[in-house]
Amino acid sequence: MSTLQSSALAFADSSTKDIKVSPEVTLALKKELSSLASGEESKTEDLLVEAAAVVATYNMVSRFLVSLDVAGFSEDPVPWPTDHEEHKVPLFDHPDCFSYVETYVSDPANPWLVFCNSLLTNTSLWYPSLPYISSKYNVLLHDQRGHGKSSTPPAPNTMSIQAKDIAHILDTLKITNVLSVIGVSQGGAVALSFGTQFGDKTKSVVSCDTGPKTPAGNKQAWADRIVLAKEKGMSELSSVTVPRWFPEGSSCNPAKASPAAKTPLVEEMVVTTNVDGFALGASALQEYDLFAEGLLESKTNTLLVAGSLDGDGKVAQGLQALETKWKESGGNVDFALVDGSGHLPMIDGTEKYWSIVGNYLKSL
């Protein structure tokens, strides 16, 4: 998505939801429109007025048609999104605790996509992706243990346990037609674990910007981050985490991100994460090994995805090496690179990410 498109989307979203658009959002759009108008102030103002009129007209028409139930389609399936529900599903090993789950049903007959979040994020990580999924799929989002609106149960917490959480959610909600389990970072490792343990419950797995095991030295690094969060707070952790997720070259790099970028969304998710929940989630990353779970024996269709900027390209190299090793073992696995994106390509490379993942899903 271009900076002009991002600015226009932010303006439309703010106008629709808040009615009064903030000066920052308006100025961001005006700056992008100025380049179209070759810097001419009058032409820029005309384009801004036209943009505001288009958004206002769309909102007026949609409200008019819906309020009068024009064409009498109220009982028919409506294009994405339609039925949005929130659920609290008791944990399989701690029934007094629960997973917070959101479901979006476009059509009961459509296949499901199940999403797994990274550490320090929640279901809103995937909100920018929803428009790209269109009406072809139903969607399940959930907050992992200790994050978002989910409970923080006692330790232990592992990739295997989180994969079992997903299987339990699917069983509880009686969801069977799963096309793919899609995860990023820690959620990517959870998705791989799910494919290994519960390959009969999904047709595929998409794992983004992760690794098959804890890298050497990372156990202490996670311990240090837990100490930082407990001693200095989640805001301090956010200040060192977000720039690492969106390095220089990313559209969401904090030093250069435009007002229309989605960086504040990510910062808010990090800052509002419960410290104990973060510690519980980080414990799953301190010492895991998916090879020991039988990863290379899994025949589940798998797409490995990486942002080209993540870890200076080292994450992509690691996933490419995994692809080669897995294929040698007979795995049904492919690799794809999201150019110009960091650790969370569904945020700073949304359109590119969904072009890749969408085409993969169509091929299944």
N, C-alpha and C positions, 0 to 999 in steps of 0.2 A: 504494500500500500504506500503510495507517494505521500509526501508531507502535505500536499494540497488536499488529497483525499482524506487524510487523517484529520486535518483541520476542519474540513467540511463536515465530516462525520461527527466530530466533537461539537460543532455548532448546531447541527441538526438534533443531536441527542440532548443537548442542554436546552434548546428551544422547546423540544417536545416534552421533556420531563419537568423542567424548572420554569418554563415560559420566559423568565428574565434571564438572558444570557450574560455570563460574567464578562467583564471587560477584557480579561486575559484571553478567553476563548475567541471573542470577537476580533481582537487585535491580531491573534495568530492567523485567523482566516483572512483578515484584511491584508496581512503581510504577503500571504501566498497569492492572493488575487492581484496584488500590486504588480507582481512579476508578469502576470498575464496581460495586464494593462500597460506594460512598458513603463511603469512608474507614474503614469498620469493619474493624478488624484481624482479627477472627476469620473474617469472610466472605472477606477477602483471602487468608488462609492456606488456607481451604478451596478457593478457586479455584486457588491455586498447586499444592496437592496434586492436585487433579483434572487440571490440565494435565500434571503430571509422570506421573500414572497413564496418561493417554491416550497420551503418547509412549512410555512403557515398554511398554504393552500392544500398541501397533502394532508396535514393534520385536520383541517376543516372537512375535507371530503371524506376521509376515513371515519371521522366521528359521525358525519351525516349518514353515511351508508350503514354503519353498524347500528346506530340508534333506531333507524327505521327498518332494519333487517331487510334491506333491498334485495330482491330476488328470492327471499325466503330460504336462505342457505344456512340458517342457524343450527340445523340439526346435522348438517353434513360436515365431514372432516375439513378443517380449515388449514390452509398452508401455514407452515412453520412460523412461530411456535404456537401450539394450541394449549394442551392441558399441562399445566405446571403444578406439581405437588411437592410438598416437603414431608419427609418421613424421619422417624427416629427408630432405628433398628437396633435392638439389644445386641451387644457383642456376644459372640459364640462362647467365649471363655469367661466373660464377666457380665452376666445378665443384668446387673444393676447399673451398668454403663451402656452407652449407645453410640452408634454411628449416625451422624447427620447426613441425610441423603436428599438430593433433589432429582426429580424425574421430569423430563419434557417429552410428552407423547404427541407426535405429529399424526400418527396413524397406528392403531394397535397392531396392524399387520406388518409394519415396517421393522427392519432389523434394528438392533440396539448397538450403540457405542457406549462403552463404559470408560470413564476417565479417572486417572490416578494422579494426584497432585505431587509437586515437589515438596521438600521440607520447607517450612515457613510460609506456606501458601494455603489457600482454601478453595472452595468451589468457584469463587470469582475469577480464579486464574483462567478459566475456560470461557468466561462470558464473551470476550471479544471473538471467540471462535464460533459461537452459535450461529451468526448469520451465514457462515460459510457452509454449514452442514445442511442447510435448506430443509426441504420437506421429505428427504429420502430416509432419514434415520430418526429413531427415538434415542434419547440421551439420558444417561445416568451419571450424575456427579455426586461425589461424597467427600466429606472432610475426614482425613485420616486421624487416627488416634491422637488426642492432645491438640488438635488443630481446629480452627474455625469454631463451629458449634457442636463438635463432637466432644464426648467425655475424655477425660485423662485417666485411664485405668492404671493400675500398678504395672511395673515392669514384670517380665521382659517384653521387648518389642522387636520383632524381626521382619525381614521381607516376607518370609514364609507366613508369619502370623497375619500380616497385612493382606497378603493374597487370600488367606482363608477368610478374612473379613469380607472381601469382595464376593467370594463364593457364597458366604452366608447371607449377604444382602440379596444376591440374586435369587437364592432359594426362598428367602423370606418374602420377597416381593413377587415370586413366581415368574421371574424373567428367564426365558430360555433361548430366545432367538438372538444371540449375541454375535454380531459380525466381528467386533474387535474390542480388545481391552487396550487402551491407549494411555501411556504414562510418560512423565518426564522427570529426569533426575532421580530422586529416590523413588518416585512413582514409576519411572521407567524400569528400575530394578524390580519393583513389585509386579509390574506387568509381565516381566520375564519369568518371575517366580510363579505367577498365575498360569502362564502358558505351560510351564513344566509340571505343575501339580494338577491343573484342571483343564488340560487341553481339550477335554470333551465338552467343556462349557463355552468355548469360543472358537470361531473360525480362524481368528488371527490375533496377533499382538503387534502393537507399534510401540517401540521403546526409544525414547529420545534423550540424548545427552546424559548418559549414565555409563556404568561399567559393570562387568560381571562379578567383581569382587572389590573389597576395600583396598585401595592403593597403599603401598608401603608408606608408613609415616602418617597416614590420615587419622589413625586412632587418636594420636596425641593432638592433632590439629582440631578434631572435633571436641576433645576434652577442653582445649583452650577456649574454643568458642562458647562452650557451655559456661565456663567461668566468666567470660566477658559479659554474657547476657545476664548472669546472676548478679554480678558486681556493678555493672554500669548500665544495665537495662537494654531493652530490645531496640531502642532508637540507636544506640551505639552500635549494636550488631547490624542494624540496617545500613548504617553509614559505611560499613566495610563489606557488606554482602552484595548490595545492589550494584555498586560499580564493578564488582567481580563478575556478576551475572551478565551485565551489559557493558563490556569493555569498549575501549576507543574503537570507533568504526560502526558501533551499533546505533541505531536511531534512538534508542532509549538510554544511551550513556548519560548519566546524570549531569555531566559537565556541559553537554551539548544538546540535550533533548529539547525539542520544541514544546510549547505549552500544550500541544495536541497529543504529545506522546503519552504512552500508557505507564510511564515510570511511577507516577503517584499511586496508581492502582497497586503496583507491586510493593512499594514502600509501605503502604497502609496495611497490606497483608502481613508483612514482616513485623511491623511495629505492634500490631494487635495480637500477634501470636502469644499465647500464654507461655511464660518462661519454663514452667514444668513440662508443658506439652512439647516445647522445642527440645528440651533435654531428653524426653522420652523418644521423640523422633530421631534425634541425633544418635542415640544409643544403637539404633538399628543400622546406622551407617558406619559405626566404629569398627565393626568386625563381622563382615558378611562374605559369603563365598557361594555364588550361585552354581559354580562348577560342581561343588560338593552336593548340591541338590539334584544334579543330573541334567544341567542345562543343555549340554551338548547332545544328550540323548533325545531331547524334545524334538518332535516333528511338527509342532504347531507352526503355521505360516507366520513369519516374523519379518517386520521391517525395522531396521535400525536407522535412526535419524540423528544427525548432529548439526549444530550451528557451527559455521566455519570459524567463528571467532572464539568459541568456547575453549578456555585453557590454551590460548595461542595455537589452536589447531590440534592439540594433543588428544582431546576427547574424541574428535573425528578419527584420528589415527588409531586409537584404541578400539573403536567400534568397527573400523575396517578390518583390523586384525582379528577381531572376534568373528566377523562375517566369514573370513577365510577359514579360520579354524573350525567353525561350525559347519560350513559347507563340506569340508573334508570329512566330517563325521556324518554327513548325510542330511544335514539340516536344510529346511526350506526357508532360507534367510536371504535378505537383500539389504543393501545400505544406500542411503541417500544423504546428500549434503544440502543444508540450507545456507546459501551464500549470504554473507553480511550479517548474520545473526549470532547472538551470544548463547547463553545457557538456556534461555527460554524462547525458542524460535516462534512459538505460538503467540508470543507477545510482541517481539520486535521484528518479526518477519511473518506476520499472520497470513498474508495472502500467499507468499511463497510456500510456507509450511503446508497450508491446506491444498495447494496445487499438487504438492508431492503426495501427501497422505490421501487426498481425495482420489487421485488417479490409482493409487495402490488399492484402495478399498473397492474401486470399480472393477479392478482386475480379478478380484477373488471370486 
